[in-house]
Amino acid sequence: MISLCMIVKNESMLLDYFLEHHRQIADEVIIVDTGSSDKTIEIAKKHSCKVHNFKWNDDFSAARNFSIGINSPVKVMGDWMLWLDPDEMISKEYFQKIRDMEKRNDVMGFSFMQKTYTNQEKHPRFRKEEKYGFSGFYMKGICKMFRNMNGIKFEYPVHETVRNSILGLGGKIMKSGIFIEHFRELRNDIKEKERYYRKLMKSKMLMSPTGNMALEMKESTMLSI
């Protein structure tokens, strides 16, 4: 059983299609809303999602952990958890593969290749390919599917990840060979969101300017924005 766990805010433009498209790969969908003022919650309930509210605190990991039942009333029923955002899309050609992956008992997580379409040709990982109105893309491997078990949690307030906690438990993360198409630049608020991420990262780094967390966050942000 797979639980799709999401955090959202004002996603009415994307959420309806996203949920309709991905319903075959999730046995339950958990939506954690961080303060929507549009029809996001209404759309989520229309698709029979389990909806919870979270007071935003400038920490993406805190919200993600809330969505998977850590320090929260959320009850995740799935043996596996998949986390996606409404601007991400998995092709239906991979759906059966994902269902087969949940039968594995020798790994704790699966990494997916996130293919982000962009017109930012100066991005250090930019690759030329004209598609969907974009001039190219960049890719990054992310552990997007992992077991529902104690000890696995998201870390870092920006560019959150479960990778470290899985490896810390001695677990294995396997490459899935699955691509996620990421349309972050379709959002009207992309520039505002970039500025917010940078401001948030800077404030968190000042709290621990020489720690490993700060260095990893800095590298992740420079490669992801």
Secondary structure, 3 states (H helix, E strand, C coil): CEEEEEEECCCCCCHHHHHHHHHHHCCEEEEEECCCCCCHHHHHHHCCCEEEECCCCCCHHHHHHHHCCCCCCCCCCCCEEEECCCCEEECHHHHHHHHHHCCCCCCCEEEEEEEEEECCCCCCCCEEEEECCEEEEEEEEEEEEEECCCCCCCECCCCCECHHHHHHCCCCEEEEEEEEEECHHHCCCHHHHHHHHHHHHHHHHHHCCCCHHHHHHHHHHHHHC
